[in-house]
Amino acid sequence: MANQQAQDLFEDLEFLGDDELISLAMGAPGKEALSGCTEIMMTATESAMSDLTQEKYVFQYGPRQGDPGFLEHLAKFLSVQYGDNNISKDNLMVTAGATHGLHLTATVLFKEDIPVFVEDPTYFIAIKMLGKDLGRTVIPVPVGDDGIDVDKLEEMLKKHRHKAGDKSTWKCPFWTMLYLMTVYNNPRGNCPSPEKCNRLVELARKYDVLLFTEDVYNLLHFEEGNPPPRLLSYDVSDDPEYLGCVLSNGTFSKIFAPGLRLGWIEGRPGVVRLIMTSNTAWSGGSFNHYTSRVVSAALQTGLLSQHLTKLCSVYRERMNLLCQALLKYLPAGCHFKQPKGGFFAWITLPDTVDGEALLSLANGKHKVNFITGQSTSPTGSFKNCIRLSISFADTNQIDAGVERLCKAIKEYTLNVANSESSCS
């Protein structure tokens, strides 16, 4: 039963309520990161509503692909942020956030009896969406330090290709999709090499696979210059008739405010058109028309760029604090690599550690939480791994949160050692 008194998702799910708890689990902006959003939206709304001749368009069903002014300003914003001059409004379509982009693509383009390939590990709720909500068979592909195992992926595509059936029965030019993240991955925080990205595109073209990439953390980049290229930038061809095989799923949830429920998909025009011409888009038009008009003003005035600069500064400081604290407090036998962007750090603990049992101890006694590696794995692997997030806890809580976590790890490993010695 939903909490009728809840004012946000986390109260609704009863993730909050203990004032002593430091959350290193949530992949959402906290109070500090959301500061300033009200002023931005008030200023942008005043600008967007100032021309009364636009009233008949602002409050009407929007164009299926999205408001052209918003798409134009979004294309310019992404071109600057990505350092990519090839982005055009023709490559973009409005969604109601990244969750909607995934749901829309999976339901509009693919039949229910077609399996979906995913990384292992991956975003833990995406597994549940695809498998439980949409009833799809989820096929996990192993991931290493350099991203997905492309040789294993090819092997599995060959193995399951017979399930595609005749091309005449496909709903689109692709028989299946691979759900993945190639820039500041959730949960590992890493990025595959350019060589691996090129190989992924080669395999997608060879086996008629849509590469559906969650590009939601790319712009939270902590180093000088532009972030690593997204997978879409590798999907190039001199053939003007080439359809494309990559769909980039973007959102304002991580770089501005999740309550807006506004995002976009980006791809070559032929791929975007597959979604835009769906009956779902025909029925409702632009999936978040009014909000996109307001955010268009925030993009045009530079307010959103300024906010993103602030966020990158805040998250950069937090990631540095997190990793410094890990170096200071982590016991021997634990390993991590410092991410260069995004929300998450991935910690590998000794093989004797069970993440679920550790979480119970950490949450109950030490008042700190995290996401277990096992929950991010369709195969239930990575039991001795955990995901830490720097997005929700205040900056001044990071060091204390890591210290509590490491005390829990030390207590857990001591309990395991004592238990083993008593049994011998």
N, C-alpha and C positions, 0 to 999 in steps of 0.2 A: 504494500500500500504506500502511495506517495505521501510525503510529508507536506500537508497542505499549508503549513506555516513557513516552509522553507523559502528563502529569498534568492538562493542560487543553487546550482547543481550539486555542490558539495554538501550543503546543508540537506538537500533532498535525499542524497545517498547516505547521509549521516557519517560523512568522512570527517566533519568538524564537530566541535563541541567541547573538546578538552583543551583548555587554554594553555596547558603545560606542554602539549605536544608540538614538536617541531617537525613539519612535514617536508621530507626530502623525496616524497613520492609523486606529488602532483605535477603534471605537465601543463600547468595553466599559470597565467600571470597573477601575482598577488597584489596586495593593496598598493605597494610602492610602484609597481610597474603600470598600474592602471591610473595612477595620479596624473592629472592633466587631460584625461580623455573627455571629461565633461566640458571643459573650456573649448577644446578642439571641435566637438560636435555642436556646441551652441554657435560658435563662430561660423562653422561650415553650413549649418542649417539656415542661419540668417542669410548667408550668401546664396544658397541654393533656392531659397524661397523668395528672393527679392524681386524676381521678374514675374509679375502676375500673368503675363502672356503664356508662360510655361505651365500654368496650373493644370490645363487640360491634358498635359503630357505627364506631369509629375505623379498625378493620382490615378492615371489610367493603367491598364495592363501594359507592361513594357515590351519592347521588341524581344523576340525569342533569344537572340544572342546577347542582348543587354543594351542598355542605353549607349548610343554611339559616343556621346561626350565622355562618359565614364570610361569606356573602353579605350578611347584615345588618350586620356590622362593616365590610365593604368599602364598602357603601353610605354608611354614616355617615362613613367616612374620606374618600371621594371628595366627598361633599357639602361637607365642610369645606374640603378642598384646592381644589376647583373653585369654591367659592362658589355652589353650585347645590343648592337645596333640593328639586329634583324627582327626585332619584335614589332609586330604590327597589330592594330586592333582586329584585323581579319583573323589573327591567330588566337583570339581570346573569346571566352564566353563566361557570363556571370553565373555563379552558383550561390547556394545558401551555405557556403563553407565547405571545408575539405571533406567532412563526413558525408555531406550531400553529394559532392563530386564523385566519391567512391560509390555510393549507393546508386546514383544515376547511371554511371558507366556500367556497373555490373548488371543492372537490371535491364537497361535499354539495349545494350549491345550483345549480351550473351544469354543463351538459353539456360534454364535451371539445371539441366543434366550435364552441363559442361564444367569440368573441374577448373579451379583457379589455383595458380602457383603463387607461393609466397616465400619470403625469406624466413630462415629459422636461425636466430630469433627475429621478431618483428614487433610492430605496434600491437599490443595485446588486445585492444578492443576491436581492431580490424579483423583479427582471427574470429572473434565471436560474431561480428556482423556478417561476415561472409559465410561462416559455417552454420551458425544457429539461426540468425534472422533470415538469411537468404537461402538457406538449405543447400549451399554449394559444397562440393567435395574439395577440401583444402589440401593441396599437395605441397609439403614443405621442402625447400631446397636449402642445403647447408650453407652457412656463411662463415668466412674466416676473417682475419685482420684486414684483408684487402677486399672485403665485400663478398658477394655471392659466388659460389663455386660454379663457374661457367661450364666446366666440363661435366659436372654432375647435372647441371641444368639441361644441357643438350641430351644427355643420356635419358633423363626423365621425360623430356619432350618427345623423344623418339618412342619411348615406352608407352606413353599415353595418347599418342597421336591418333590411334585407331578410334578413340572416343569422339573425334571431331566429326565423323560422318562425312557425307558428301558435301562439297562446297555449296551446292545449291540449297542446302538446308541451313546454312549459317545466317545469322541475323546481321552480320557485318563482314568485312573482309578478313577478320581475324577469328580463329577458332577458339582462342582462349586468351587470358591475360595473366601477366606476372605483376604482382603487387610488390613494390619495393621502394626504398629510399636510398638515394645515392649521395646526398649532401647532408652531413651531420645527422646521420641515421638515428632513428629511435628503435632500439634502446642503446646502441653501442656508441653513438656519437662520432662515428668515423665516416670516411669517404673512400670509395674504390679508386683505383688508379685510372688514368685516361685510357690505358690499354684495355682494361677490363670493361670500361664503358663502351669502347668501340666494339669489343667482342659481343657485348650484350645486344647492341643494335644489329650486328651481323646475324646473330642467332634469331632475333625477332623477325628479320626479313626472310631468313631461310625457312622458318617454321610457321610463318603467319601468326605471330604472337603480338598482342598489344602490350607494350611496356607501360604500365600505369605507375607513375612516380609521384610519391608524396613530396612535393617541394615546399614544405611548410616551415623549415628552419633555416633555409639557405641564407636569408638576409640578416640573420643574427650571427654575423661574422665578426670575429674578434681581432683579426689581423689587418694590416694595411692593405689597401687595394680591394679588388672585387672578390666575392666568394668563389669557391670552386665551380666550374661550369656544371650546369644541370645536365641530366642525361639527354634532354631534348636537343641541346646544342650539338650533339654528336650525330643526330639523325638528319644528315644532309645529303642532297642529291642534285645533280645537274639536270635531272629529268623533270621538266615542268609538270608532268602528269603523275609524278611520284606521290602517293597518298600520305606516306609517313607511318611510323610504327610506335611513336612515343606520345603519351598524353601526360602533361604536367599538371598536377593538382595543387593549387595555391590557395591561401587563405589570409585574411586579416586577423585571425584569431591570435596568432603568435606575435605578430608585429604591431598590433594595435589593440583590439578588444574583441574577445570571443562572443560577447553579447550581441554584436552586430549581426552575426550569422551571415557574413558576406565573404565570398571567395571567387575563384575563377579557375577554369581549366584552360590550358594553353597547348596548342599543337599546330601542326601544319593544317591549313584551312580545310583540307579534305577530311581529316580526322575530327576536327571540331564540328564540321557540318553533320557528321553522323549523329551527334548528340542534339544539335540545334534543330534538326528536322524531325525529331521524335514527337510522338503525340503528347508526351508529357510536357514538353516545351510549348507545344501548340495550345494545350489547355490553359496553362497558367501564364504564358509569356515569360518575361524576365523573372528569374527566381527570387530576386530581392531588389525590385526596381527602385522603390523610394529610397532605401538606404544607400544604394549605389549612387543615386543622384547627390545625396549629401556628402558621401565620401569623395565623390568626384571633385567637389569644392575644396575638401581638405587636401586632396592631391594637387589641385591646381594652385593653391596658395602656398604650398610647401609645408603646411602644418604637419602632415603625416611624415614627411622626410625628417623633420626636426624631431618628432617623437621617436622615430626609429633610431636616430643617432643617440638619443638619450637611453633607449632600451639597450642598445649594443654596449654602451658604456657601463650601465648597471650590471648587465649579465656578464660582461667581461670581468668586472671586479669580483662578482660572485664566483665565477668559475675558477679564477685565480685563488680566491680564499678557500674554496672547496678543495682544490688540489693541494694547496699548501697544508691544509688541515689533515688531509689524507696522508701526506708524507710525514707529518708530525705524529699522528696518532695510530695509523694502521699497524697492526702487529705483523710479524714476519710471515711470509707465505702468501701474502695478499698482493695483487698486482692491478695496475690501471695505467691508461695512457690519457694524458690531458687533451681533451677535445679543443679544437680551434674555433668552435662555434656551436650554436644550438643550446638545448636545455640540459643534456644528459651526459653523465659519466658512468661507465660500465666497470664494475669492480669484480675481479675474479678472486674468490676466497679459496682456502684449502679444500681439497676434495672431501674432507670429512664434514664440511659444513652443509647443512640442509637449510636453504634459504627460507622456506616456510616456517620452520621451527625457530630460526633466528629472528624472523619478523615478529613472531608471537612474543618472544622475549623482549625485543627492542621496543615494540609498541606498548606492551603492557607494563614493563618495569622501568625502561629507560626513556620512555616518552619521545621516541623518534621513529619514523617509518620510512619505507622505501618500497620499490616494486621488485618482486622476486624475478630472477631470471627464468624460472620455471614457468611463470605466468605468461612470459613473452614467447614461449616456444610451443608450436603446434604438436611437437613430439614429447613435451614435458621434460626436455633436456635443460641444461644449464642450472641444475639445482644448487650449485655452489657459486652462482653469480647473482649480483644485485644491480639494479639501476637507481642512480641518485639523480635528482632534479634540482636545479638552482633557480627555478622560475618562481616558485610560490612563497617560500620562506623569505622573511626579510633579510637584508644583507647582514645585519648584526646578529642573526641567528645561525649563520652558516657554520662558523667554527664550533659553536656549542653543539649543534646538531651532529656534526661529524665526530666530535669527542664522545658524545653519548653513544653513537653507533659503534665506535671502536671499543668502548667499554663493553657493549653487548657482545661483540664478536669475541673479545678476550674471555668473557664469562662463559660464553657458549662453548668455546674450544676447551676451556678448562673443565667444564662439566663433562664433555665428551671424553677427555683424557682420563678423568677420574672414573667414569663409568667403565671404560675399557680396562683400566687397571684392576678394578674390583671384580671384573669378570674373568680375569686371567689367573 
